[in-house]
């Protein structure tokens, strides 16, 4: 085989070429270059993946009070997410029904009504049109409500789906995962910090990098102070046998303790066999075992929910296609990935603490965010190097490690499976 062979760039809407690209995927190997480069594949991703699946976009503490809103762009689709006067979560296309102006231009705010800045059409927080001047006596306001977007909250994690016929398995996802999240009481948190970074790479490289810790020991000194990379896959060898045995022993012991204390901990993995894919597991942390910090100690003195002790390890949740989360006794770190272009991706990180925790008294923002600020910067460098390599004619799909990259393979299986459901079934 020609080592430099690549599938040709897919012409826009060229279904036959897309089918060939999907069918060419070799299990256990990285994807063909056009999955990371082609504008047509990017358009397909936005339509089929981000347009038809449940996407993690926010947390309820972003909008704690009626009238609070945030905005998010899913590709070319602007969305406003708000809390209405009845304290219900709602999401709408952020588009006026008059002539299409964007309603809310700020990332976040608080309003009594949604007022179009162009001609002042005014919408209640339930999306109904309340006021539109100069439209004539026969104008029917009831026919011009905002277009809704499907929205669900998973214990305070907000997911939206742009497709009115959203995947029907969200309730099953909720039933499996909420018992793990409930003790951390996300709705009783506040967002202590948010950092957005833009990575010059395709969104799938960002997600693949997240789904493995093969690279952690060599690249993430701050993270591996408290996080055992063994928990995310490791090939046994005589050199690491003692460490792996120690990790297995403490994992089993702590899991029993946590389960007995009402904290679900065992692994549940449905990353590539469900439309709304997920994986959840609680793992021990190193040092004091309290938090993902530079010293392993809790970053906030105010523990979450009704948690009574700080050394509860780290609960990790991964969701397809764009989220991952780390829950500890004292704080939560939530990540969302939103594609901006074929080779540009937004990574948004939120740090949540108890709503009553006070900065400078209960937590220091630098200490709280240090590990993941450093880790995100390191990951940005790695994925951008990957994108640069994929552009080369020398790139060809390489084999995944069965020990350390099994979750990357599951991400790619899920992704190809979702495209295949349209193009190959």
RODO-2510 file (C-alpha; in nm, 4 decimals, decimal comma):
residues 425
     n   res          X          Y          Z
     1     x     0,0000     0,0000     0,0000
     2     x     0,1161     0,3525    -0,0804
     3     x     0,2109     0,5053     0,2554
     4     x     0,1030     0,8498     0,1338
     5     x    -0,2399     0,7455     0,0061
     6     x    -0,5268     0,9580     0,1341
     7     x    -0,8974     0,9601     0,0535
     8     x    -0,9596     1,2658    -0,1713
     9     x    -1,1143     1,5721    -0,0151
    10     x    -1,4898     1,5193    -0,0097
    11     x    -1,6880     1,7597    -0,2305
    12     x    -1,9756     1,9285    -0,0490
    13     x    -2,2803     1,6999    -0,0257
    14     x    -2,1062     1,4278    -0,2287
    15     x    -2,2807     1,1336    -0,0655
    16     x    -2,0901     0,8663    -0,2551
    17     x    -1,7539     1,0094    -0,1506
    18     x    -1,8722     1,0365     0,2105
    19     x    -1,9909     0,6752     0,2063
    20     x    -1,6513     0,5675     0,0766
    21     x    -1,4732     0,7663     0,3465
    22     x    -1,6876     0,6112     0,6204
    23     x    -1,6522     0,2600     0,4805
    24     x    -1,2740     0,3035     0,4567
    25     x    -1,2385     0,3411     0,8342
    26     x    -1,0146     0,0673     0,9728
    27     x    -1,1145    -0,0413     1,3244
    28     x    -0,8402     0,0086     1,5797
    29     x    -0,6783     0,2877     1,3798
    30     x    -0,7064     0,6640     1,3730
    31     x    -0,9311     0,8250     1,1147
    32     x    -0,8451     0,9186     0,7579
    33     x    -0,7113     1,2711     0,7150
    34     x    -1,0267     1,4129     0,5593
    35     x    -1,2193     1,3496     0,8800
    36     x    -0,9968     1,6187     1,0328
    37     x    -0,9537     1,8463     0,7285
    38     x    -1,2459     1,8432     0,4882
    39     x    -1,4951     2,1335     0,5022
    40     x    -1,7600     1,8946     0,3675
    41     x    -1,6988     1,6477     0,6510
    42     x    -1,7121     1,9365     0,8976
    43     x    -2,0503     2,0374     0,7568
    44     x    -2,1616     1,6763     0,7934
    45     x    -2,0418     1,6715     1,1549
    46     x    -2,2406     1,9839     1,2332
    47     x    -2,5520     1,8427     1,0693
    48     x    -2,5416     1,4808     1,1831
    49     x    -2,3473     1,4917     1,5119
    50     x    -2,4031     1,8371     1,6607
    51     x    -2,7381     1,8833     1,4885
    52     x    -2,9034     1,5571     1,5925
    53     x    -2,7525     1,4558     1,9282
    54     x    -2,7634     1,5781     2,2875
    55     x    -2,4868     1,8361     2,3292
    56     x    -2,3521     1,9519     2,6657
    57     x    -2,3589     2,3328     2,6703
    58     x    -2,3981     2,4725     3,0232
    59     x    -2,4666     2,4140     3,3912
    60     x    -2,7715     2,5303     3,5834
    61     x    -2,5581     2,7600     3,8040
    62     x    -2,4943     2,9616     3,4844
    63     x    -2,8592     3,0732     3,5035
    64     x    -2,9641     3,0482     3,8700
    65     x    -3,2506     3,3027     3,8701
    66     x    -3,5572     3,3676     3,6503
    67     x    -3,4583     3,5923     3,3614
    68     x    -3,0955     3,4759     3,3596
    69     x    -2,9734     3,3622     3,0202
    70     x    -2,6657     3,2432     2,8352
    71     x    -2,6023     3,2134     2,4642
    72     x    -2,4182     2,9447     2,2733
    73     x    -2,3449     2,8938     1,9055
    74     x    -2,3622     2,5364     1,7770
    75     x    -2,1994     2,5862     1,4407
    76     x    -2,4163     2,8373     1,2569
    77     x    -2,7066     2,7848     1,4981
    78     x    -2,7268     3,0501     1,7726
    79     x    -2,9184     2,9377     2,0808
    80     x    -3,0319     3,1221     2,3941
    81     x    -3,0793     2,9209     2,7146
    82     x    -3,2722     3,0782     2,9998
    83     x    -3,4699     3,0285     3,3172
    84     x    -3,8285     3,1461     3,2824
    85     x    -4,0596     3,3091     3,5375
    86     x    -4,1732     2,9646     3,6568
    87     x    -3,8108     2,8624     3,7231
    88     x    -3,8149     2,6257     3,4237
    89     x    -3,5214     2,5820     3,1869
    90     x    -3,5928     2,6788     2,8286
    91     x    -3,3901     2,7010     2,5094
    92     x    -3,4767     2,8837     2,1888
    93     x    -3,3143     2,9579     1,8584
    94     x    -3,1605     3,2993     1,9220
    95     x    -3,3336     3,4417     1,6147
    96     x    -3,6128     3,7008     1,5975
    97     x    -3,9211     3,5815     1,4106
    98     x    -3,9482     3,9177     1,2319
    99     x    -3,6412     3,9457     1,0071
   100     x    -3,3990     3,7112     1,1716
   101     x    -3,1907     3,9396     1,3906
   102     x    -3,0017     3,7792     1,6758
   103     x    -3,1948     3,8569     1,9947
   104     x    -2,9276     3,8253     2,2635
   105     x    -2,5790     3,9296     2,1591
   106     x    -2,4090     3,8977     2,4982
   107     x    -2,2700     3,5692     2,6259
   108     x    -2,4665     3,6007     2,9499
   109     x    -2,7139     3,8336     3,1144
   110     x    -3,0481     3,8835     3,2856
   111     x    -3,3700     4,0157     3,1282
   112     x    -3,7404     4,0586     3,2009
   113     x    -3,8287     3,9848     2,8383
   114     x    -3,6341     3,9072     2,5232
   115     x    -3,6357     4,2223     2,3098
   116     x    -3,5075     4,2268     1,9534
   117     x    -3,2577     4,5144     1,9199
   118     x    -3,3631     4,5771     1,5600
   119     x    -3,7393     4,6514     1,5717
   120     x    -3,8145     4,5799     1,9391
   121     x    -4,0287     4,2740     1,8895
   122     x    -4,0654     4,1542     2,2481
   123     x    -4,0912     3,7939     2,3683
   124     x    -4,1846     3,6599     2,7078
   125     x    -3,9470     3,4162     2,8717
   126     x    -4,1709     3,1296     2,7584
   127     x    -4,0968     3,2283     2,3982
   128     x    -4,4375     3,3788     2,3177
   129     x    -4,4430     3,7031     2,1226
   130     x    -4,5862     3,9748     2,3484
   131     x    -4,5346     4,2937     2,1472
   132     x    -4,4802     4,3812     1,7800
   133     x    -4,5682     4,7342     1,6726
   134     x    -4,6971     4,8395     1,3287
   135     x    -4,7896     4,4888     1,2122
   136     x    -5,1564     4,5586     1,1323
   137     x    -5,4860     4,4474     1,2835
   138     x    -5,4784     4,1013     1,1254
   139     x    -5,1352     4,0133     1,2613
   140     x    -5,1495     3,7024     1,4820
   141     x    -4,8772     3,7129     1,7489
   142     x    -4,9431     3,3506     1,8423
   143     x    -4,7999     3,2400     1,5075
   144     x    -4,4649     3,4072     1,5694
   145     x    -4,3340     3,2594     1,8925
   146     x    -3,9633     3,1823     1,9218
   147     x    -3,8635     2,8459     1,7830
   148     x    -3,7857     2,6114     2,0736
   149     x    -3,4800     2,3906     2,1147
   150     x    -3,5002     2,0637     2,3052
   151     x    -3,3398     2,0934     2,6493
   152     x    -3,2697     1,8510     2,9343
   153     x    -3,0920     1,8831     3,2669
   154     x    -2,8884     1,5949     3,4047
   155     x    -2,8714     1,6820     3,7761
   156     x    -2,7800     2,0365     3,6738
   157     x    -2,5765     1,9659     3,3597
   158     x    -2,7616     2,1241     3,0657
   159     x    -2,7875     1,9436     2,7339
   160     x    -2,9632     2,0670     2,4206
   161     x    -3,0585     1,9013     2,0928
   162     x    -3,1284     2,1034     1,7794
   163     x    -3,3315     1,8222     1,6259
   164     x    -3,7005     1,8274     1,7315
   165     x    -3,6845     1,4487     1,7032
   166     x    -3,4057     1,4214     1,9584
   167     x    -3,2658     1,0804     2,0534
   168     x    -3,5128     0,9106     2,2842
   169     x    -3,2572     0,7512     2,5148
   170     x    -3,1838     1,0551     2,7331
   171     x    -3,4080     0,9241     3,0085
   172     x    -3,2192     0,5933     3,0130
   173     x    -2,8931     0,7902     3,0263
   174     x    -3,0330     0,9923     3,3182
   175     x    -3,1404     0,6822     3,5116
   176     x    -2,7928     0,5316     3,4859
   177     x    -2,5845     0,8411     3,5596
   178     x    -2,7807     1,0636     3,7986
   179     x    -2,7210     0,8439     4,1064
   180     x    -2,3474     0,9118     4,0605
   181     x    -2,3928     1,2883     4,0277
   182     x    -2,6667     1,3525     4,2818
   183     x    -2,4457     1,3621     4,5962
   184     x    -2,2441     1,6497     4,4475
   185     x    -2,5583     1,8689     4,4146
   186     x    -2,4649     2,0693     4,1050
   187     x    -2,7691     2,2950     4,1393
   188     x    -2,6347     2,4130     4,4774
   189     x    -2,3056     2,5224     4,3202
   190     x    -2,1860     2,8423     4,1578
   191     x    -1,9426     2,8939     3,8699
   192     x    -1,6227     3,0183     4,0312
   193     x    -1,4320     3,0481     3,7045
   194     x    -1,4722     2,9921     3,3326
   195     x    -1,1939     2,9837     3,0755
   196     x    -1,2399     2,9563     2,6995
   197     x    -0,9537     2,8565     2,4726
   198     x    -0,9561     2,8110     2,0961
   199     x    -0,7512     2,5214     1,9651
   200     x    -0,6307     2,5209     1,6039
   201     x    -0,7449     2,1680     1,5370
   202     x    -1,0475     1,9633     1,4411
   203     x    -1,2872     1,8954     1,7270
   204     x    -1,2361     1,5192     1,6985
   205     x    -0,8659     1,5549     1,7810
   206     x    -0,9654     1,7443     2,0948
   207     x    -1,2025     1,4661     2,1954
   208     x    -0,9599     1,1862     2,1109
   209     x    -0,6904     1,3501     2,3212
   210     x    -0,9314     1,3658     2,6148
   211     x    -1,0229     0,9989     2,5862
   212     x    -0,6759     0,8702     2,6780
   213     x    -0,4012     0,9223     2,9313
   214     x    -0,1277     0,7572     2,7238
   215     x     0,0254     1,1038     2,6975
   216     x    -0,0274     1,2093     3,0602
   217     x     0,2952     1,1040     3,2307
   218     x     0,5130     1,2775     2,9712
   219     x     0,3040     1,5907     2,9280
   220     x     0,0920     1,6658     3,2369
   221     x     0,3104     1,6987     3,5481
   222     x     0,0494     1,9086     3,7293
   223     x    -0,2348     1,6655     3,6608
   224     x    -0,0442     1,3512     3,7491
   225     x     0,0412     1,4879     4,0926
   226     x    -0,3049     1,3771     4,2031
   227     x    -0,4405     1,1636     3,9158
   228     x    -0,3332     0,8030     3,8688
   229     x    -0,2913     0,7550     3,4941
   230     x    -0,3393     0,3805     3,5604
   231     x    -0,7103     0,4439     3,6004
   232     x    -0,7423     0,5324     3,2333
   233     x    -0,5612     0,2335     3,0849
   234     x    -0,2060     0,1057     3,1169
   235     x    -0,0107    -0,1873     2,9722
   236     x     0,1183    -0,4157     3,2494
   237     x     0,4920    -0,4752     3,2594
   238     x     0,7481    -0,5945     3,5155
   239     x     0,8494    -0,2297     3,5634
   240     x     0,5041    -0,1148     3,6707
   241     x     0,3652    -0,4366     3,8218
   242     x     0,3945    -0,3129     4,1809
   243     x     0,2304     0,0221     4,1003
   244     x    -0,0555    -0,1422     3,9137
   245     x    -0,1129    -0,3894     4,1968
   246     x    -0,1175    -0,1063     4,4501
   247     x    -0,3627     0,0923     4,2375
   248     x    -0,5914    -0,2099     4,1922
   249     x    -0,5933    -0,2749     4,5676
   250     x    -0,6723     0,0803     4,6719
   251     x    -0,9338     0,1122     4,3943
   252     x    -1,1167    -0,1979     4,5127
   253     x    -1,0951    -0,0930     4,8770
   254     x    -1,2089     0,2644     4,8187
   255     x    -1,4887     0,1567     4,5853
   256     x    -1,6326    -0,0643     4,8583
   257     x    -1,6085     0,2222     5,1085
   258     x    -1,7732     0,4697     4,8724
   259     x    -2,0513     0,2337     4,7736
   260     x    -2,1230     0,1622     5,1409
   261     x    -2,1446     0,5377     5,1993
   262     x    -2,4037     0,5766     4,9229
   263     x    -2,1639     0,6971     4,6536
   264     x    -2,1972     0,4843     4,3363
   265     x    -1,8485     0,4163     4,2054
   266     x    -1,8345     0,1149     3,9754
   267     x    -1,7653     0,1722     3,6084
   268     x    -2,0582     0,1973     3,3686
   269     x    -1,9507     0,2181     3,0076
   270     x    -2,1856     0,2830     2,7152
   271     x    -1,9558     0,5019     2,5068
   272     x    -2,0066     0,3267     2,1746
   273     x    -2,3196     0,1146     2,2054
   274     x    -2,5819     0,3874     2,2666
   275     x    -2,6889     0,6911     2,0691
   276     x    -2,6359     0,9060     2,3783
   277     x    -2,3036     0,7524     2,4749
   278     x    -2,1455     0,7872     2,8186
   279     x    -1,9015     0,6430     3,0689
   280     x    -1,8907     0,7077     3,4433
   281     x    -1,6552     0,5894     3,7160
   282     x    -1,5210     0,7042     4,0542
   283     x    -1,1467     0,6554     4,0993
   284     x    -0,9065     0,7168     4,3855
   285     x    -0,6740     1,0154     4,3754
   286     x    -0,3110     1,0213     4,4860
   287     x    -0,1587     1,1988     4,7880
   288     x    -0,4382     1,2986     5,0259
   289     x    -0,6941     1,1749     4,7722
   290     x    -0,9100     1,4838     4,8060
   291     x    -0,8949     1,6825     4,4840
   292     x    -0,7266     1,7479     4,1502
   293     x    -0,4942     2,0130     4,2867
   294     x    -0,1211     2,0702     4,2966
   295     x    -0,1000     1,9218     4,6463
   296     x    -0,3892     1,6739     4,6337
   297     x    -0,5766     1,8630     4,9052
   298     x    -0,9259     2,0064     4,8650
   299     x    -0,9251     2,3461     4,6927
   300     x    -1,2347     2,4649     4,8795
   301     x    -1,3075     2,4353     5,2512
   302     x    -1,6808     2,4214     5,1744
   303     x    -1,7649     2,0690     5,0584
   304     x    -2,0371     2,0053     4,8025
   305     x    -2,3886     1,8934     4,8928
   306     x    -2,4011     1,6929     5,2113
   307     x    -2,0597     1,5324     5,1607
   308     x    -1,9025     1,4884     5,5009
   309     x    -1,5398     1,4109     5,4159
   310     x    -1,2988     1,5425     5,1530
   311     x    -1,1149     1,2235     5,0517
   312     x    -1,3733     1,0873     4,8081
   313     x    -1,1515     1,0543     4,5029
   314     x    -1,2632     1,1784     4,1637
   315     x    -1,5813     1,0860     3,9810
   316     x    -1,5298     1,1113     3,6035
   317     x    -1,8074     1,1327     3,3471
   318     x    -1,7549     1,1269     2,9726
   319     x    -2,0401     1,2049     2,7303
   320     x    -2,0562     1,1753     2,3530
   321     x    -1,9897     1,3785     2,1520
   322     x    -1,8527     1,6811     2,3379
   323     x    -1,8280     1,6664     2,7168
   324     x    -1,6263     1,5422     3,0106
   325     x    -1,6457     1,6174     3,3826
   326     x    -1,4560     1,5632     3,7065
   327     x    -1,6507     1,5662     4,0351
   328     x    -1,4679     1,5854     4,3653
   329     x    -1,5788     1,6495     4,7212
   330     x    -1,5027     2,0218     4,7024
   331     x    -1,5393     2,1250     4,3374
   332     x    -1,6425     2,0191     3,9881
   333     x    -1,4657     2,0782     3,6581
   334     x    -1,6909     2,0689     3,3490
   335     x    -1,5634     2,0773     2,9906
   336     x    -1,7546     2,1374     2,6692
   337     x    -1,6202     2,1247     2,3139
   338     x    -1,7823     2,3252     2,0335
   339     x    -1,6499     2,3133     1,6755
   340     x    -1,5820     2,6518     1,5168
   341     x    -1,4495     2,5291     1,1823
   342     x    -1,2786     2,2278     1,0240
   343     x    -0,9537     2,3178     1,2037
   344     x    -1,0714     2,5358     1,4925
   345     x    -1,2368     2,4284     1,8182
   346     x    -1,3615     2,6049     2,1310
   347     x    -1,2870     2,4316     2,4625
   348     x    -1,4815     2,5809     2,7532
   349     x    -1,3851     2,4897     3,1099
   350     x    -1,5970     2,5732     3,4149
   351     x    -1,4943     2,5316     3,7789
   352     x    -1,7866     2,4986     4,0224
   353     x    -1,7792     2,5295     4,4000
   354     x    -2,0501     2,5318     4,6666
   355     x    -2,2721     2,8380     4,6212
   356     x    -2,1946     2,9527     4,9765
   357     x    -1,8174     2,9214     4,9384
   358     x    -1,6446     3,2589     4,9544
   359     x    -1,3355     3,3411     4,7534
   360     x    -1,0276     3,4226     4,9642
   361     x    -1,1930     3,2678     5,2688
   362     x    -1,2957     2,9205     5,1467
   363     x    -1,0991     2,8957     4,8240
   364     x    -0,8275     3,0652     4,6219
   365     x    -0,9086     3,0897     4,2524
   366     x    -0,5502     3,0269     4,1398
   367     x    -0,5212     2,7148     4,3517
   368     x    -0,8639     2,5938     4,2356
   369     x    -0,7846     2,6291     3,8646
   370     x    -0,4083     2,5695     3,8478
   371     x    -0,4091     2,2028     3,7446
   372     x    -0,6528     2,2306     3,4574
   373     x    -0,5251     2,5672     3,3351
   374     x    -0,1866     2,4042     3,2918
   375     x    -0,3292     2,0813     3,1525
   376     x    -0,5502     2,2618     2,9008
   377     x    -0,2544     2,4631     2,7741
   378     x    -0,0466     2,1477     2,7377
   379     x    -0,3295     1,9675     2,5582
   380     x    -0,3747     2,2623     2,3238
   381     x    -0,0126     2,2287     2,2134
   382     x    -0,0508     1,8532     2,1604
   383     x    -0,3689     1,8644     1,9539
   384     x    -0,2381     2,1493     1,7397
   385     x     0,0735     1,9443     1,6661
   386     x    -0,1552     1,6567     1,5708
   387     x    -0,3519     1,8799     1,3346
   388     x    -0,0293     1,9964     1,1705
   389     x     0,0747     1,6350     1,1178
   390     x    -0,2596     1,5308     0,9741
   391     x    -0,2203     1,7976     0,7045
   392     x     0,0937     1,6243     0,5765
   393     x     0,0830     1,3933     0,2754
   394     x     0,2822     1,1512     0,4901
   395     x    -0,0057     1,1035     0,7350
   396     x    -0,1833     0,7703     0,7369
   397     x    -0,4038     0,6257     1,0120
   398     x    -0,1965     0,4730     1,2898
   399     x    -0,2850     0,1939     1,5349
   400     x    -0,4386     0,2676     1,8722
   401     x    -0,2917     0,1078     2,1822
   402     x    -0,5358    -0,1593     2,3058
   403     x    -0,4214    -0,0835     2,6609
   404     x    -0,4181     0,2967     2,6765
   405     x    -0,6350     0,4151     2,3856
   406     x    -0,9388     0,1896     2,4133
   407     x    -1,1622     0,4880     2,4914
   408     x    -1,0317     0,6715     2,1840
   409     x    -1,1375     0,3720     1,9777
   410     x    -1,4791     0,3837     2,1422
   411     x    -1,5143     0,7507     2,0538
   412     x    -1,4271     0,6783     1,6909
   413     x    -1,6583     0,3744     1,6871
   414     x    -1,9419     0,5924     1,8136
   415     x    -1,8686     0,8690     1,5652
   416     x    -1,8423     0,6392     1,2633
   417     x    -2,1475     0,4483     1,3836
   418     x    -2,3574     0,7643     1,3961
   419     x    -2,2528     0,8636     1,0427
   420     x    -2,3056     0,5080     0,9205
   421     x    -2,6615     0,5119     1,0533
   422     x    -2,7396     0,7669     0,7834
   423     x    -2,5038     0,6767     0,5005
   424     x    -2,4486     0,3024     0,5158
   425     x    -2,7568     0,1472     0,6784
***
